Amino acid sequence: MPRAIWKGAISFGLVTIPVDLMTAESRAAGIEFHMLDKNSMSRVRQKNVAQATGEEVAWDDIVKGYEYSSGNYIVLEPEELEAVSPKAAHTIDIVAVVCKDCIDPAYFIKPYYVVPQAIGRKPYALLREVLKRNDQIAIAHVVIRTRQYLAALFPRGDALVLDLLRYATELKITDDLDLPESDLTALGVSDREFELAEQLVGQLVEKNWDPGEYTDTYRNQLLELIKKRVEQGDRIVEQPAAAESTTGGTVVDIMELLRRSVEAAKTQRKDSPPAQESTHRRRPA
């Protein structure tokens, strides 16, 4: 049984469900690199160096300062930071319930599995089934490691998942981005181009999408490269030839690209559709 990273209770109304939080992410998928000196092949360590003196600063001499204007800082003492830190109530406090598709995927940060303790199995199952049958997500407050989070609680199979959410202030607005307007006519898009784009998207629709069919091809190729280099016993890598750029100043014929894409997608699906391999963000079940 995995070790719980947090123990507490789900609270909604007068109901309290004792639960444990288990991480839902697999750390085994990551590949970690260390920085090395290319001459001695020894580890390179980072140091805390004062900008003014260039000398290393001991941890005991480091304080936390907030830059309230350019070059001006206010230093906050540990006692002051502790005074305003959220108190760990060990409660997943449900404050609202919304429809399953009401939350923009950009708000999701990190998922955890919520596992009931022995005396909480019945109310846990009751909450899970109510949310599942009504296609709903519960919105809650939770404190983890001295930080308060907004979170989404939703069913995934027989489990409840608690996914930490960003606050609205943590997402940048798009007003400063140079994005095309929604008026396609003003952009010169013809009805035929739109129809072809719809056909292309239609060819890619998967009614029974299975995330298990997708893998991290970059990670797999990197592991294969590492294995090969270990077997060779050297450290020199022959760099692959750079792919030719196809993004020059040539004017692109969108109609032709869409038509060719639709035909290619039709051919692939008719013959033997290849398994797509990529990494996508999960949406709530």
C-alpha positions, -999 to +999 in steps of 0.1 A: +000+000+000+015+034-010+023+058+018-001+086+024+013+121+019-016+137+039-042+125+063-074+143+071-111+143+062-135+154+035-161+178+050-193+188+033-223+199+053-224+178+085-207+148+069-170+141+076-152+113+057-117+103+071-093+100+041-057+097+030-042+115+000-020+094-023+000+109-051-015+100-085+016+108-106+043+083-114+078+097-107+094+067-125+087+083-158+112+112-153+148+111-164+172+131-143+205+146-155+233+159-134+256+188-144+292+177-149+325+194-156+333+182-191+370+181-183+370+162-149+336+146-153+329+156-117+296+169-103+290+207-105+274+221-074+254+253-071+263+278-044+245+308-029+267+338-038+261+374-028+258+396-059+275+425-042+306+407-029+308+376-050+313+355-019+293+324-008+267+330+018+259+305+045+223+293+049+220+308+083+228+343+069+201+342+042+168+360+048+137+363+027+131+397+012+103+411-011+113+436-038+085+462-034+103+486-059+134+483-080+163+475-057+143+481-026+134+451-003+114+445+028+127+416+049+102+393+066+113+374+097+104+337+100+080+345+129+061+369+106+058+344+078+047+318+103+020+341+117+003+345+083+008+309+071-024+289+067-030+265+096-031+229+086-067+220+094-064+186+076-097+191+060-109+190+024-136+215+029-162+214+001-175+249-007-193+244-040-204+219-066-202+226-103-208+208-136-180+185-148-171+207-178-173+240-159-136+242-151-111+253-177-083+226-180-057+253-176-066+256-139-056+220-131-022+215-114-016+182-097-038+152-090-040+130-058-060+099-052-083+102-021-085+069-002-111+064+025-101+052+059-121+021+072-149+041+089-153+064+059-160+038+031-198+042+030-200+080+029-170+080+005-189+058-019-220+079-015-203+111-023-185+095-053-217+081-068-236+113-063-209+133-082-206+106-108-243+102-116-248+140-118-216+147-138-204+170-111-172+182-095-169+194-060-148+226-053-129+225-020-102+243+001-073+223+014-040+230+031-010+209+021+024+216+035+015+250+049+000+263+016-037+267+010-051+254-023-083+255-043-090+220-054-114+200-075-128+167-062-142+143-088-148+106-094-124+085-116-136+049-117-140+038-081-117+065-068-121+101-059-094+124-073-084+156-057-068+179-083-051+211-070-063+241-089-046+274-098-063+306-085-076+329-112-048+354-104-022+327-112-032+325-148-020+352-172-046+369-193-043+367-231-049+404-238-012+410-244-009+381-269-010+387-307-039+363-315-061+362-346-096+375-341-127+353-341-140+369-373-128+344-399-141+364-428-118+393-418-089+369-419-098+359-454-110+324-445-134+310-472-164+287-465-146+259-484-115+262-462-137+260-431-155+229-444-121+212-452-109+221-417-140+205-402-135+174-423-099+171-411-109+175-374-137+150-380-112+124-393-093+127-360-123+122-337-119+092-314-152+081-298-135+058-273-102+076-266-078+055-246-049+075-230-031+042-224-023+041-262-002+073-258+034+071-247+063+096-242+083+088-274+110+114-265+116+096-231+117+062-248+142+073-274+163+090-248+164+059-227+174+039-258+202+064-265+214+062-229+214+024-230+234+024-263+259+049-249+264+029-218+270-002-239+296+017-260+314+029-230+322+063-244+309+098-239+310+113-274+277+117-292+274+122-329+249+150-334+220+142-358+217+163-389+194+192-384+161+189-401+155+213-430+133+243-421+100+244-438+090+277-422+106+302-447+089+331-463+069+311-488+031+319-488+012+288-476-019+276-495-042+267-466-068+252-489-043+228-504-028+219-470-063+212-456-073+191-487-041+170-485-045+166-448-081+153-451-071+128-478-041+116-458-063+112-427-089+092-447-062+069-461-047+062-427-080+054-411-091+032-440-059+011-441-044+007-406-046+038-383-013+042-365-012+045-328-006+081-319+021+087-294+022+119-274+017+134-240-016+151-232-031+167-201-058+146-185-093+160-182-115+150-153-133+117-158 
